[in-house]
Amino acid sequence: MMRKIKLIWDFRGQAAAKTAEHHEIHLKEFLEIEKYPLKITGFEVVNEMYAIAFLVVKEKDMITFRDALKPHRGEVYE
C-alpha cells in the first residue's frame, strides 16, 4: 500500500481561518486542473489566531506537489 503525505500550509493572525478556507479552494482547483485522482483537501481552525489548509497526495507524487505548491510542511497521512 502506498503511503500518503499531508502537505500543510500554516496561517496565523486574525484572518487565519478565512485565509485557510480560501486557500483550500485553490488547492481543489489545482487538483481539478491536474486531474489528480486523490481529492483529499481541507482546512482546520486550530484557534482564533492559527489555522491550516491541507492537501493529501501519494508519496510518489509528493516532490512534484511540493515543488509546485510550496507547502510549509508535511506529515504522513493516516
ABEGO torsion letter per residue (X at the ends): XBBBBBBBBBBBEAAAAAAAAAAAAAAAAAAAAAGBABABBEBBBABAABBBBBBBBBAAAAAAAAAAAGBABBBBBX
